[in-house]
Amino acid sequence: MFGRARQLQTRVDQLAREVRVLEDLVARLAHRAGAGAAELAQLRGQTQPGITPEIRSLVVQGKHIPAIKAYREATGAGLKEAKDAIDALRDGRT
């Protein structure tokens, strides 16, 4: 049990380092592109992992079950997580 917890914590720490590197890269690229902090924050707010244009289209068309299936395929999410994500998109909560 403790060995597994240690492995998981090591992986979390590694991912946290990778996220910091990627955030730094995004900041550098935004600076080079002339995007200010406000624009970058706005763009980040519009980013929804797993919500592809295809999924948005399915939701707009009222095809929620195919949207949930597509979300699950795109993200590997479970059924409840995918349904919650699609419901939030449909209701404008994201």
C-alpha positions in Angstrom: 0.0 0.0 0.0 2.6 2.5 1.0 4.8 1.7 -2.0 1.9 2.3 -4.3 1.1 5.6 -2.6 4.8 6.7 -3.0 4.7 5.8 -6.7 1.5 7.8 -7.2 3.0 10.8 -5.3 6.1 10.6 -7.4 4.0 10.6 -10.6 1.9 13.6 -9.3 5.1 15.5 -8.5 6.5 14.7 -12.0 3.2 15.9 -13.6 3.3 19.1 -11.5 6.8 19.9 -12.8 5.7 19.2 -16.4 2.7 21.6 -15.9 5.0 24.3 -14.6 7.2 23.9 -17.6 4.3 24.1 -20.0 2.8 27.1 -18.2 6.2 28.9 -18.6 6.2 27.9 -22.3 2.7 29.3 -22.8 3.6 32.5 -21.1 6.7 32.9 -23.3 4.8 32.2 -26.5 2.0 34.6 -25.5 4.6 37.3 -24.8 6.1 36.7 -28.3 2.7 36.9 -29.8 1.9 40.1 -28.1 -0.9 38.7 -26.0 -1.3 40.4 -22.7 -2.2 38.8 -19.4 -5.9 39.6 -19.7 -6.1 38.0 -23.2 -4.2 35.0 -22.0 -6.6 34.6 -19.1 -9.5 34.9 -21.4 -8.1 32.2 -23.7 -7.5 29.9 -20.8 -11.1 30.4 -19.7 -12.3 29.3 -23.1 -10.3 26.1 -23.0 -12.2 23.0 -22.0 -10.2 19.8 -22.2 -12.1 17.2 -24.2 -14.7 19.6 -25.6 -13.9 19.3 -29.3 -15.7 21.2 -32.1 -17.5 18.0 -33.0 -18.8 17.6 -29.4 -20.0 21.2 -29.3 -21.8 20.6 -32.6 -23.5 17.5 -31.2 -24.7 19.4 -28.1 -26.0 22.3 -30.2 -27.9 19.7 -32.3 -29.4 18.2 -29.2 -27.5 14.9 -29.7 -26.5 14.5 -26.1 -25.8 10.7 -26.1 -23.5 10.8 -29.1 -21.8 13.9 -27.4 -21.3 11.9 -24.2 -19.8 9.0 -26.2 -17.5 11.3 -28.1 -16.4 12.9 -24.9 -15.6 9.6 -23.4 -13.6 8.6 -26.4 -11.7 11.9 -26.4 -10.9 11.9 -22.7 -11.2 8.4 -21.4 -13.7 9.7 -18.8 -16.2 7.5 -17.1 -19.9 7.7 -17.9 -20.9 10.0 -15.1 -18.0 12.4 -15.6 -18.8 12.6 -19.3 -22.5 13.2 -18.7 -21.7 15.9 -16.2 -19.3 17.6 -18.7 -21.9 17.5 -21.5 -24.7 18.7 -19.2 -22.6 21.6 -18.1 -21.8 22.5 -21.7 -25.5 22.2 -22.7 -26.5 24.4 -19.7 -23.8 27.0 -20.4 -22.0 26.3 -17.1 -18.7 25.9 -18.8 
